[in-house]
Amino acid sequence: MVDRDHVWDGDINETVVKEWKDETTPFERIREVLRSTTHPQYASQLAERARVSEPTARKHLEILAEAGLAETVTTGHGTQYKRSPQTVAMQRIRDLHAQLSREELANGIRDLRERIHTHQEEYDATDPDDLALQFASTDDAEWGVVAEWRALKRDLDVAQAALALYDFTPDSDNRSGVTHTDRGTHGAFARESGFGASV
């Protein structure tokens, strides 16, 4: 039976933070905080957000930077960290691949290409940078089109990469018709990219 006379007087934020700390390791918290960091921050700032000590944050941030998950910026006051753009792109690609079927991705790519083609036709420009050169004014509507077109191109790149994951088989012995004997021709990349074909 619930005691309706007892009113909880705790702080919801403190409770959530306590649960977060109880359910995660310091490394997991630093990684999670880093994923939401779009502007460079010092280890002390990230440590505070992740509820860890500054030395612990710095240790984990250096590991994440070495792994390519964080970018570093050296300032006159020390090193700052932020998430790497590659990490963001890979997460978007993984998310799309997990959420959409091959057919849904193919349809989405077709739609994105049509929308890009519409911009090319409507503005007689090859890409958003070409369009930006045509605009002499500071009209927000014109620059909104440039921003939208750039976003469409980014979305198309991500969708194409997500679709490509359906055909990616890293453990296959013979991708793209490349054999083990072809490897020597172009070094380590021969097997991964098909460069091993005879010239």
Backbone as JSON, one array per atom type, in Angstrom:
{
  "sequence": "MVDRDHVWDGDINETVVKEWKDETTPFERIREVLRSTTHPQYASQLAERARVSEPTARKHLEILAEAGLAETVTTGHGTQYKRSPQTVAMQRIRDLHAQLSREELANGIRDLRERIHTHQEEYDATDPDDLALQFASTDDAEWGVVAEWRALKRDLDVAQAALALYDFTPDSDNRSGVTHTDRGTHGAFARESGFGASV",
  "N": [[0.83, -1.17, 0.0], [0.51, 2.25, -0.82], [1.87, 5.04, 0.76], [0.16, 7.82, 0.89], [0.36, 10.16, 2.24], [3.0, 10.75, 2.55], [5.25, 12.84, 1.1], [7.61, 13.05, -1.43], [10.62, 14.73, -1.02], [12.96, 15.14, -2.32], [15.65, 16.1, -4.6], [15.19, 15.97, -7.96], [17.11, 16.17, -9.98], [19.52, 15.61, -8.63], [18.99, 12.98, -7.9], [18.8, 11.68, -10.38], [21.41, 12.09, -11.34], [22.83, 10.67, -9.4], [21.91, 8.04, -9.9], [22.89, 7.77, -12.5], [25.66, 7.87, -12.03], [25.9, 5.57, -10.45], [25.28, 3.57, -12.26], [27.13, 3.65, -14.31], [30.55, 3.66, -15.51], [33.44, 5.74, -14.76], [34.83, 6.17, -17.2], [32.81, 5.63, -19.11], [31.04, 7.71, -18.53], [32.59, 9.98, -19.15], [32.97, 9.52, -21.9], [30.31, 9.67, -22.77], [29.64, 12.33, -22.1], [31.49, 13.64, -23.7], [30.52, 13.0, -26.25], [28.43, 14.78, -26.52], [29.64, 17.18, -26.72], [30.18, 19.93, -28.49], [31.75, 22.16, -28.77], [35.13, 23.01, -28.07], [36.34, 22.05, -24.86], [37.88, 22.32, -21.62], [39.56, 19.73, -19.71], [38.82, 19.92, -17.04], [36.27, 21.09, -17.15], [34.81, 19.13, -18.52], [35.15, 17.06, -16.73], [33.67, 17.95, -14.53], [31.06, 17.9, -15.59], [30.85, 15.17, -16.06], [31.04, 14.13, -13.6], [33.48, 13.26, -12.43], [36.93, 13.13, -11.3], [39.36, 15.66, -12.22], [41.97, 14.64, -13.06], [41.22, 11.99, -13.71], [39.38, 12.44, -15.76], [41.08, 13.66, -17.67], [42.85, 11.53, -18.21], [41.11, 9.62, -19.4], [40.14, 11.14, -21.55], [42.45, 11.51, -23.06], [42.86, 8.89, -23.92], [40.55, 8.57, -25.48], [41.07, 10.51, -27.41], [43.38, 9.45, -28.63], [42.21, 7.24, -29.79], [40.77, 8.41, -31.76], [38.27, 9.39, -31.24], [37.97, 11.79, -30.04], [38.79, 15.22, -30.53], [41.6, 17.33, -30.13], [42.47, 20.56, -28.92], [44.97, 22.8, -28.61], [45.6, 25.32, -26.35], [46.66, 28.47, -24.89], [46.27, 27.96, -22.28], [46.17, 25.27, -21.85], [45.01, 21.99, -22.84], [42.16, 21.47, -24.82], [39.13, 19.62, -25.39], [36.94, 18.0, -27.73], [34.18, 16.3, -29.33], [34.94, 14.23, -32.14], [34.42, 15.0, -35.6], [34.26, 12.79, -37.27], [33.41, 10.79, -35.57], [30.81, 11.61, -35.01], [29.7, 11.44, -37.57], [29.98, 8.67, -38.09], [28.33, 7.64, -36.1], [25.84, 8.62, -36.91], [25.62, 7.25, -39.33], [25.6, 4.56, -38.44], [23.24, 4.63, -36.9], [21.24, 5.21, -38.85], [21.53, 2.94, -40.48], [20.75, 0.96, -38.7], [18.09, 1.65, -38.22], [16.71, 1.78, -40.64], [15.58, -0.08, -43.47], [17.21, -1.69, -46.29], [15.74, -1.04, -48.58], [14.26, 1.2, -47.69], [16.35, 3.0, -47.23], [17.37, 3.23, -49.85], [15.17, 4.41, -51.13], [15.07, 6.81, -49.69], [17.52, 7.94, -50.45], [17.07, 8.3, -53.16], [15.04, 10.25, -53.0], [16.48, 12.36, -51.76], [18.38, 12.9, -53.75], [16.67, 13.8, -55.78], [15.67, 16.14, -54.62], [18.03, 17.63, -54.41], [18.64, 17.86, -57.12], [16.46, 19.41, -57.9], [17.1, 21.85, -56.66], [19.44, 22.43, -58.12], [18.39, 22.83, -60.68], [16.47, 24.88, -60.25], [18.0, 27.04, -59.3], [20.04, 27.23, -61.1], [22.64, 26.24, -60.53], [25.53, 24.33, -59.64], [26.22, 23.3, -57.17], [25.85, 23.93, -53.57], [27.84, 25.77, -52.85], [28.44, 27.04, -55.24], [26.0, 28.3, -55.62], [26.04, 30.02, -53.42], [27.95, 31.86, -54.21], [26.52, 33.28, -56.06], [24.82, 34.85, -54.58], [24.58, 38.08, -53.53], [23.52, 39.51, -51.57], [22.42, 39.82, -48.13], [20.22, 38.37, -47.6], [18.18, 36.44, -45.65], [16.52, 34.36, -46.51], [17.63, 33.52, -48.94], [20.13, 32.57, -48.09], [19.22, 30.61, -46.46], [18.41, 28.68, -48.27], [20.9, 27.88, -49.26], [21.99, 26.75, -46.93], [20.14, 24.68, -46.5], [20.56, 23.13, -48.8], [23.21, 22.33, -48.43], [22.84, 20.75, -46.16], [21.24, 18.75, -47.25], [23.1, 17.54, -48.96], [24.94, 16.56, -47.07], [23.27, 14.77, -45.7], [22.72, 13.01, -47.78], [25.26, 11.88, -48.23], [25.61, 10.52, -45.78], [23.42, 8.75, -45.82], [24.06, 7.22, -48.09], [26.39, 5.98, -47.2], [25.33, 4.49, -45.08], [23.67, 2.75, -46.5], [25.61, 1.38, -47.93], [26.69, -0.19, -45.95], [25.11, -2.43, -45.89], [26.19, -4.07, -47.79], [28.7, -4.51, -46.89], [31.11, -6.71, -45.9], [33.23, -7.55, -43.73], [34.57, -9.85, -42.94], [34.71, -11.52, -45.04], [36.36, -13.75, -47.26], [36.97, -13.18, -49.88], [36.52, -10.43, -51.24], [35.21, -8.26, -53.7], [36.4, -9.67, -55.76], [39.13, -9.81, -55.37], [42.09, -11.53, -54.86], [44.17, -13.38, -52.53], [46.72, -13.43, -53.62], [46.87, -11.09, -54.99], [47.45, -9.12, -53.22], [50.11, -8.15, -52.76], [50.64, -6.22, -54.69], [49.64, -3.59, -54.15], [50.08, -3.12, -51.45], [48.81, -2.84, -48.09], [46.27, -1.86, -48.65], [45.29, -3.24, -50.78], [43.57, -5.48, -50.44], [41.4, -4.41, -49.02], [40.27, -2.41, -50.67], [40.15, -3.21, -53.29], [42.28, -2.51, -54.87], [44.13, -4.29, -55.68], [43.91, -5.42, -58.16], [45.31, -6.35, -61.3], [47.45, -4.14, -63.1]],
  "CA": [[0.0, 0.0, 0.0], [1.29, 3.47, -0.95], [1.61, 6.07, 1.77], [-0.14, 9.04, 0.15], [0.68, 11.33, 3.06], [4.43, 11.03, 2.46], [5.62, 13.53, -0.14], [9.06, 12.99, -1.65], [11.13, 16.1, -1.04], [14.32, 15.12, -2.87], [15.95, 16.83, -5.82], [15.15, 15.01, -9.06], [18.39, 16.21, -10.68], [20.49, 14.87, -7.82], [18.64, 11.57, -7.97], [19.17, 11.2, -11.72], [22.87, 12.06, -11.39], [23.28, 9.55, -8.56], [21.64, 6.81, -10.65], [23.83, 7.75, -13.63], [26.96, 7.5, -11.48], [25.83, 4.19, -9.97], [25.1, 2.64, -13.38], [28.16, 3.82, -15.33], [31.93, 3.83, -15.06], [33.95, 7.07, -15.1], [35.12, 6.21, -18.63], [31.53, 5.72, -19.84], [30.48, 9.05, -18.35], [33.4, 10.91, -19.94], [32.64, 9.28, -23.31], [28.95, 10.18, -23.0], [29.7, 13.79, -22.06], [32.24, 14.06, -24.89], [29.65, 12.87, -27.43], [27.55, 15.95, -26.62], [30.48, 18.37, -26.65], [30.4, 20.44, -29.84], [32.79, 23.19, -28.71], [36.23, 22.54, -27.22], [36.28, 22.33, -23.42], [39.0, 21.79, -20.84], [39.29, 18.5, -18.96], [38.12, 20.26, -15.79], [34.86, 21.31, -17.46], [34.22, 17.83, -18.84], [35.15, 16.29, -15.47], [32.53, 18.4, -13.73], [29.84, 17.39, -16.21], [30.83, 13.71, -15.97], [31.12, 13.77, -12.17], [34.73, 12.56, -12.15], [38.02, 14.06, -10.99], [40.03, 16.17, -13.42], [42.96, 13.69, -13.57], [40.51, 10.86, -14.32], [38.85, 12.93, -17.04], [42.19, 13.86, -18.59], [43.33, 10.2, -18.6], [40.15, 9.03, -20.33], [40.08, 11.98, -22.75], [43.63, 11.2, -23.87], [42.59, 7.6, -24.55], [39.55, 8.81, -26.53], [41.74, 11.25, -28.48], [44.23, 8.5, -29.34], [41.33, 6.35, -30.55], [40.11, 9.18, -32.81], [36.91, 9.76, -30.85], [38.01, 13.17, -29.56], [39.76, 16.13, -31.12], [42.22, 18.19, -29.13], [42.82, 21.92, -29.31], [45.93, 23.32, -27.64], [45.48, 26.76, -26.11], [47.66, 28.99, -23.96], [45.92, 27.52, -20.93], [46.12, 23.82, -21.78], [44.37, 21.26, -23.93], [40.7, 21.35, -24.81], [38.66, 18.42, -26.09], [35.57, 17.95, -28.25], [33.94, 15.09, -30.12], [35.46, 14.34, -33.5], [33.36, 14.96, -36.61], [34.15, 11.43, -37.78], [32.6, 10.03, -34.62], [29.43, 12.01, -35.23], [29.28, 10.87, -38.85], [29.84, 7.22, -37.95], [27.14, 7.36, -35.28], [24.66, 8.84, -37.76], [25.57, 6.15, -40.29], [25.15, 3.36, -37.7], [21.83, 4.8, -36.52], [20.41, 5.04, -40.05], [21.61, 1.54, -40.89], [19.97, 0.16, -37.74], [16.69, 2.04, -38.21], [16.06, 1.7, -41.95], [15.9, -1.23, -44.32], [17.91, -1.36, -47.54], [14.77, -0.39, -49.47], [13.96, 2.53, -47.16], [17.52, 3.84, -47.5], [17.42, 3.49, -51.29], [14.11, 5.39, -51.41], [15.5, 8.08, -49.12], [18.6, 8.46, -51.3], [16.41, 8.78, -54.38], [14.37, 11.5, -52.64], [17.5, 13.39, -51.53], [18.93, 13.27, -55.06], [15.66, 14.6, -56.49], [15.63, 17.47, -54.0], [19.25, 18.32, -54.81], [18.46, 18.18, -58.54], [15.51, 20.53, -57.96], [17.87, 23.07, -56.35], [20.32, 22.7, -59.25], [17.58, 23.37, -61.78], [15.82, 26.12, -59.86], [18.96, 28.13, -59.09], [21.07, 27.14, -62.12], [23.91, 26.11, -59.82], [25.95, 22.93, -59.55], [26.26, 22.89, -55.76], [25.51, 25.06, -52.7], [28.89, 26.79, -52.87], [28.21, 27.79, -56.47], [24.84, 29.15, -55.34], [26.45, 31.07, -52.47], [28.67, 32.89, -54.97], [25.53, 34.07, -56.78], [24.11, 35.73, -53.66], [25.35, 39.25, -53.1], [22.83, 40.12, -50.44], [22.41, 39.09, -46.86], [18.85, 37.9, -47.45], [18.14, 35.19, -44.9], [15.85, 33.32, -47.29], [18.6, 32.98, -49.9], [21.13, 31.8, -47.36], [18.52, 29.43, -45.96], [18.46, 27.69, -49.35], [22.27, 27.36, -49.26], [22.12, 25.88, -45.75], [19.33, 23.48, -46.74], [21.22, 22.33, -49.83], [24.37, 21.7, -47.77], [22.32, 19.7, -45.28], [20.81, 17.66, -48.13], [24.31, 16.84, -49.41], [25.46, 15.79, -45.92], [22.34, 13.66, -45.48], [22.92, 12.05, -48.87], [26.51, 11.15, -47.93], [25.36, 9.62, -44.64], [22.5, 7.7, -46.28], [24.79, 6.33, -48.99], [27.29, 5.17, -46.37], [24.49, 3.52, -44.35], [23.26, 1.74, -47.47], [26.8, 0.58, -48.26], [26.92, -1.17, -44.87], [24.39, -3.67, -46.19], [27.06, -4.89, -48.64], [30.02, -4.6, -46.26], [31.36, -7.99, -45.22], [34.65, -7.46, -43.39], [35.17, -11.15, -42.7], [34.68, -12.31, -46.27], [37.7, -14.09, -47.75], [37.22, -12.73, -51.24], [35.67, -9.3, -51.6], [35.48, -7.56, -54.95], [37.19, -10.46, -56.68], [40.56, -9.69, -55.09], [42.61, -12.75, -54.24], [45.31, -13.18, -51.63], [47.93, -13.21, -54.4], [46.86, -9.71, -55.49], [47.78, -8.21, -52.13], [51.43, -7.55, -52.83], [50.71, -5.15, -55.66], [49.38, -2.27, -53.6], [50.21, -3.1, -49.99], [47.72, -3.17, -47.17], [44.96, -1.45, -49.16], [44.88, -4.08, -51.9], [42.43, -6.33, -50.1], [40.27, -3.63, -48.54], [39.61, -1.54, -51.63], [40.15, -3.72, -54.65], [43.4, -1.97, -55.63], [45.05, -5.36, -56.02], [43.73, -5.88, -59.53], [46.51, -6.08, -62.09], [47.43, -2.86, -63.8]],
  "C": [[0.88, 1.24, 0.0], [0.87, 4.47, 0.11], [1.41, 7.4, 1.04], [0.17, 10.31, 0.95], [2.15, 11.7, 2.97], [4.73, 11.65, 1.1], [7.14, 13.49, -0.26], [9.58, 14.4, -1.77], [12.56, 16.15, -1.57], [14.43, 15.96, -4.13], [16.05, 15.82, -6.96], [16.48, 14.99, -9.81], [19.46, 15.43, -9.94], [20.24, 13.37, -7.9], [19.06, 10.97, -9.31], [20.69, 11.09, -11.83], [23.41, 10.89, -10.58], [23.07, 8.22, -9.28], [22.62, 6.66, -11.81], [25.21, 7.31, -13.15], [26.99, 6.04, -11.04], [25.84, 3.18, -11.12], [26.18, 2.71, -14.44], [29.54, 3.92, -14.69], [32.36, 5.26, -15.38], [34.25, 7.21, -16.6], [33.85, 6.37, -19.45], [30.93, 7.11, -19.71], [31.26, 10.09, -19.15], [33.07, 10.75, -21.42], [31.27, 9.86, -23.65], [28.94, 11.71, -23.03], [30.42, 14.31, -23.31], [31.37, 14.02, -26.14], [28.72, 14.07, -27.6], [28.32, 17.26, -26.6], [30.82, 18.84, -28.06], [31.47, 21.52, -29.9], [33.87, 22.72, -27.76], [36.06, 22.98, -25.77], [37.49, 21.72, -22.74], [38.57, 20.54, -20.09], [38.53, 18.8, -17.68], [36.63, 20.47, -16.02], [34.15, 19.98, -17.75], [34.15, 16.95, -17.6], [33.95, 16.66, -14.62], [31.22, 17.84, -14.28], [29.71, 15.88, -16.05], [30.9, 13.2, -14.53], [32.31, 12.86, -11.89], [35.79, 13.59, -11.79], [38.68, 14.52, -12.28], [41.11, 15.22, -13.93], [42.32, 12.47, -14.26], [39.97, 11.27, -15.69], [39.97, 13.05, -18.06], [42.72, 12.51, -19.11], [42.4, 9.59, -19.65], [40.04, 9.84, -21.63], [41.28, 11.73, -23.65], [43.46, 9.87, -24.6], [41.6, 7.79, -25.71], [40.16, 9.58, -27.7], [42.63, 10.33, -29.3], [43.41, 7.56, -30.22], [40.6, 7.09, -31.68], [38.7, 9.6, -32.48], [36.82, 11.19, -30.33], [39.05, 13.94, -30.35], [40.33, 16.98, -30.01], [42.55, 19.54, -29.75], [43.75, 22.45, -28.23], [45.78, 24.83, -27.56], [46.6, 27.2, -25.18], [47.43, 28.52, -22.55], [45.86, 26.0, -20.79], [45.43, 23.22, -22.99], [42.87, 21.22, -23.73], [40.32, 20.15, -25.66], [37.24, 18.64, -26.6], [35.42, 16.67, -29.05], [34.5, 15.29, -31.52], [34.31, 14.28, -34.49], [33.17, 13.56, -37.19], [33.29, 10.57, -36.87], [31.12, 10.33, -34.81], [28.9, 11.38, -36.51], [29.05, 9.36, -38.73], [28.62, 6.85, -37.12], [25.87, 7.55, -36.1], [24.5, 7.7, -38.76], [25.06, 4.88, -39.62], [23.67, 3.45, -37.36], [20.91, 4.59, -37.72], [20.37, 3.58, -40.49], [20.75, 0.65, -39.99], [18.47, 0.44, -37.85], [15.96, 1.79, -39.53], [16.5, 0.46, -42.72], [16.66, -0.74, -45.55], [16.98, -0.57, -48.47], [14.44, 1.03, -49.0], [15.13, 3.49, -47.4], [17.6, 4.2, -48.98], [16.37, 4.52, -51.68], [14.49, 6.77, -50.89], [16.59, 8.74, -49.95], [18.02, 9.02, -52.59], [15.74, 10.13, -54.13], [15.38, 12.64, -52.45], [18.1, 13.85, -52.86], [17.95, 14.13, -55.86], [15.6, 16.02, -55.93], [16.86, 18.28, -54.36], [19.14, 18.75, -56.27], [17.5, 19.36, -58.72], [16.23, 21.85, -57.66], [18.79, 23.43, -57.52], [19.57, 23.36, -60.4], [17.02, 24.75, -61.44], [16.79, 27.3, -59.78], [20.09, 28.14, -60.11], [22.46, 27.13, -61.49], [24.25, 24.63, -59.69], [25.95, 22.41, -58.12], [25.99, 24.11, -54.88], [26.58, 26.15, -52.68], [28.78, 27.66, -54.12], [27.04, 28.76, -56.28], [25.23, 30.3, -54.42], [27.19, 32.19, -53.18], [27.71, 33.79, -55.74], [24.84, 35.1, -55.89], [25.0, 36.87, -53.22], [24.74, 39.86, -51.85], [22.99, 39.3, -49.17], [21.0, 38.61, -46.55], [18.84, 36.52, -46.79], [17.51, 34.05, -45.7], [16.81, 32.69, -48.29], [19.62, 32.1, -49.2], [20.51, 30.56, -46.72], [18.53, 28.31, -46.98], [19.85, 27.06, -49.4], [22.46, 26.37, -48.11], [21.34, 24.58, -45.95], [20.01, 22.55, -47.73], [22.45, 21.62, -49.24], [23.93, 20.56, -46.87], [21.86, 18.49, -46.11], [22.02, 16.84, -48.61], [24.9, 15.99, -48.29], [24.58, 14.57, -45.67], [22.5, 12.58, -46.55], [24.18, 11.23, -48.63], [26.29, 10.12, -46.83], [24.47, 8.46, -45.08], [23.2, 6.72, -47.21], [25.75, 5.42, -48.21], [26.5, 4.11, -45.59], [24.03, 2.4, -45.27], [24.43, 0.82, -47.81], [27.1, -0.46, -47.19], [26.19, -2.48, -45.13], [25.24, -4.62, -47.04], [28.44, -5.11, -48.04], [30.15, -5.91, -45.5], [32.85, -8.06, -44.88], [35.33, -8.81, -43.21], [35.17, -12.05, -43.93], [36.11, -12.56, -46.74], [37.99, -13.5, -49.12], [36.24, -11.64, -51.64], [36.13, -8.71, -52.92], [36.38, -8.35, -55.9], [38.69, -10.39, -56.45], [41.02, -10.96, -54.39], [43.79, -12.41, -53.36], [46.58, -12.89, -52.42], [48.0, -11.8, -54.95], [47.36, -8.72, -54.44], [49.09, -7.47, -52.33], [51.51, -6.35, -53.75], [50.57, -3.77, -55.06], [49.37, -2.26, -52.08], [48.93, -3.44, -49.26], [46.35, -2.84, -47.74], [44.46, -2.37, -50.27], [43.63, -4.87, -51.59], [41.2, -5.51, -49.74], [39.54, -2.88, -49.65], [39.62, -2.04, -53.06], [41.29, -3.18, -55.49], [44.34, -3.06, -56.12], [44.9, -5.87, -57.44], [44.95, -5.5, -60.35], [46.33, -4.84, -62.93], [47.66, -3.07, -65.27]]
}
